[in-house]
Amino acid sequence: MTSRDRIRFARARARGEAGANDPSAVVKARYDESRDRIELTFGGGGLMAIPRKLIPELESTTTRNLKAIEVSLAGDALSWPSLHVDVYVPGLVEHAFGKRLFGVAAGRRT
């Protein structure tokens, strides 16, 4: 690894850590088996539940695999490494709640 690579990686880590302090960043995710949904906790204290069926890649897997969720350092993506599934949170929220609601929440008109 070159010194240039080290600098790039350090900058990327700093951006990720700054994003993790954002109130809209996901800080925790868990699978609720009884309700068959993914529950997201945001840095600002908000909670959101997304039905698992909205993520087709998670349709036919075990509860054990569903519970193995990882949140990206920036808090903008969910990952299930054993399933090779990655989901961008803003896209998932837009898919779940629609473009209009997502635009209003983001301060944009649609």
Backbone hydrogen bonds in HBPLUS format (Angstrom, degrees):
<---DONOR---> <-ACCEPTOR-->    atom                        ^
c    i                          cat <-CA-CA->   ^        H-A-AA   ^      H-
h    n   atom  resd res      DA  || num        DHA   H-A  angle D-A-AA Bond
n    s   type  num  typ     dist DA aas  dist angle  dist       angle   num
A0006-ARG N   A0002-THR O   3.07 MM   4  6.43 157.2  2.12 148.4 154.4     1
A0007-ILE N   A0003-SER O   3.05 MM   4  6.32 154.8  2.11 145.8 151.8     2
A0008-ARG N   A0004-ARG O   3.00 MM   4  6.31 160.9  2.04 148.9 154.0     3
A0009-PHE N   A0005-ASP O   2.86 MM   4  6.10 164.1  1.89 157.2 161.2     4
A0010-ALA N   A0006-ARG O   2.90 MM   4  6.07 156.6  1.96 145.8 152.6     5
A0011-ARG N   A0007-ILE O   2.98 MM   4  6.20 158.0  2.03 150.4 155.9     6
A0012-ALA N   A0008-ARG O   2.95 MM   4  6.20 156.7  2.01 147.9 154.6     7
A0013-ARG N   A0009-PHE O   2.88 MM   4  6.12 158.8  1.93 150.9 156.4     8
A0014-ALA N   A0010-ALA O   2.99 MM   4  6.20 155.5  2.05 144.5 151.2     9
A0015-ARG N   A0011-ARG O   2.95 MM   4  6.26 154.9  2.02 148.7 155.1    10
A0016-GLY N   A0012-ALA O   2.98 MM   4  6.23 157.8  2.03 147.8 154.1    11
A0017-GLU N   A0013-ARG O   2.87 MM   4  6.13 159.3  1.92 152.9 158.2    12
A0018-ALA N   A0014-ALA O   2.95 MM   4  6.12 154.7  2.02 145.6 152.5    13
A0019-GLY N   A0015-ARG O   2.95 MM   4  6.16 156.0  2.01 146.7 153.2    14
A0020-ALA N   A0016-GLY O   2.99 MM   4  6.22 141.3  2.15 141.3 151.9    15
A0021-ASN N   A0018-ALA O   3.17 MM   3  5.42 145.0  2.30 102.2 111.8    16
A0022-ASP N   A0019-GLY O   3.06 MM   3  5.20 160.1  2.11 107.3 113.3    17
A0025-ALA N   A0022-ASP O   2.97 MM   3  5.30 165.7  1.99 116.8 120.6    18
A0044-GLY N   A0023-PRO O   2.88 MM  21  3.98 144.6  2.01 125.2 113.8    19
A0043-GLY N   A0025-ALA O   2.77 MM  18  5.50 146.7  1.88 157.0 168.4    20
A0026-VAL N   A0075-GLY O   2.81 MM  49  4.41 171.7  1.82 128.7 125.8    21
A0027-VAL N   A0041-THR O   2.77 MM  14  5.82 163.7  1.80 155.9 161.5    22
A0028-LYS N   A0041-THR O   3.35 MM  13  5.07 149.4  2.45 140.8 138.5    23
A0041-THR N   A0028-LYS O   2.86 MM  13  5.07 160.4  1.90 155.7 154.3    24
A0030-ARG N   A0039-GLU O   3.00 MM   9  5.33 150.8  2.09 144.4 153.4    25
A0039-GLU N   A0030-ARG O   2.79 MM   9  5.33 170.2  1.80 167.7 168.4    26
A0032-ASP N   A0037-ARG O   2.82 MM   5  5.38 170.9  1.83 169.6 171.6    27
A0036-ASP N   A0032-ASP O   2.78 MM   4  5.64 113.3  2.23 141.7 160.8    28
A0037-ARG N   A0032-ASP O   3.22 MM   5  5.38 154.7  2.28 135.2 142.1    29
A0036-ASP N   A0033-GLU O   3.27 MM   3  4.78 145.8  2.40  90.9 100.7    30
A0052-ARG N   A0036-ASP O   3.18 MM  16  5.94 177.0  2.18 134.1 134.8    31
A0038-ILE N   A0050-ILE O   2.76 MM  12  5.14 165.6  1.78 155.4 154.9    32
A0050-ILE N   A0038-ILE O   2.83 MM  12  5.14 163.8  1.86 149.2 154.4    33
A0040-LEU N   A0048-MET O   2.70 MM   8  5.13 170.8  1.71 162.0 165.4    34
A0048-MET N   A0040-LEU O   2.95 MM   8  5.13 146.2  2.07 146.1 151.4    35
A0042-PHE N   A0046-GLY O   2.84 MM   4  5.17 169.2  1.85 157.3 158.5    36
A0045-GLY N   A0042-PHE O   2.89 MM   3  5.35 162.3  1.92 119.2 123.5    37
A0054-LEU N   A0051-PRO O   3.06 MM   3  5.81 166.5  2.07 121.7 126.0    38
A0055-ILE N   A0052-ARG O   2.90 MM   3  5.67 167.0  1.92 128.8 131.6    39
A0058-LEU N   A0055-ILE O   2.84 MM   3  5.71 167.0  1.85 132.9 137.4    40
A0059-GLU N   A0056-PRO O   3.07 MM   3  5.28 168.3  2.08 115.9 117.8    41
A0066-LEU N   A0062-THR O   3.03 MM   4  6.36 156.3  2.09 148.3 155.4    42
A0067-LYS N   A0063-THR O   2.98 MM   4  6.19 145.1  2.11 151.0 159.1    43
A0068-ALA N   A0065-ASN O   3.15 MM   3  5.31 151.8  2.23 103.4 111.9    44
A0070-GLU N   A0079-SER O   2.80 MM   9  5.03 153.5  1.87 149.4 156.5    45
A0079-SER N   A0070-GLU O   2.81 MM   9  5.03 144.0  1.93 149.5 155.8    46
A0072-SER N   A0077-ALA O   2.94 MM   5  5.28 165.0  1.97 149.4 150.4    47
A0075-GLY N   A0072-SER O   2.92 MM   3  5.04 148.3  2.03 103.2 113.5    48
A0089-VAL N   A0076-ASP O   2.85 MM  13  5.26 154.3  1.91 129.0 135.8    49
A0078-LEU N   A0087-VAL O   2.80 MM   9  5.14 159.8  1.84 151.0 157.5    50
A0087-VAL N   A0078-LEU O   2.82 MM   9  5.14 163.0  1.85 150.9 154.4    51
A0080-TRP N   A0085-VAL O   2.80 MM   5  5.17 161.6  1.84 158.7 161.9    52
A0083-LEU N   A0080-TRP O   2.93 MM   3  5.47 144.1  2.06 117.1 127.8    53
A0084-HIS N   A0080-TRP O   3.02 MM   4  6.05 116.7  2.43 143.8 159.4    54
A0085-VAL N   A0080-TRP O   3.31 MM   5  5.17 170.5  2.32 130.4 133.0    55
A0084-HIS N   A0081-PRO O   3.12 MM   3  4.89 148.2  2.23  97.0 106.7    56
A0092-LEU N   A0088-TYR O   3.00 MM   4  6.26 153.1  2.08 152.2 160.9    57
A0093-VAL N   A0089-VAL O   2.88 MM   4  6.09 163.7  1.90 165.1 168.5    58
A0094-GLU N   A0090-PRO O   2.99 MM   4  6.13 159.9  2.03 144.5 150.3    59
A0095-HIS N   A0091-GLY O   2.90 MM   4  6.05 155.8  1.95 143.7 150.8    60
A0096-ALA N   A0092-LEU O   2.86 MM   4  6.06 153.8  1.93 147.0 154.3    61
A0097-PHE N   A0093-VAL O   2.90 MM   4  5.96 160.6  1.93 153.5 157.8    62
A0098-GLY N   A0094-GLU O   2.72 MM   4  4.96 137.3  1.90 137.1 143.3    63
A0102-PHE N   A0098-GLY O   3.10 MM   4  6.20 162.2  2.14 149.0 154.6    64
A0103-GLY N   A0099-LYS O   2.79 MM   4  5.85 157.1  1.84 148.0 154.4    65
A0104-VAL N   A0100-ARG O   2.98 MM   4  6.23 157.7  2.03 150.4 156.1    66
A0105-ALA N   A0101-LEU O   2.95 MM   4  6.16 161.1  1.99 149.8 155.0    67
A0106-ALA N   A0102-PHE O   2.94 MM   4  6.14 139.9  2.11 141.6 152.8    68
A0108-ARG N   A0103-GLY O   2.63 MM   5  4.80 159.9  1.67 157.5 150.8    69
A0107-GLY N   A0104-VAL O   3.07 MM   3  5.02 156.5  2.13 100.3 107.5    70
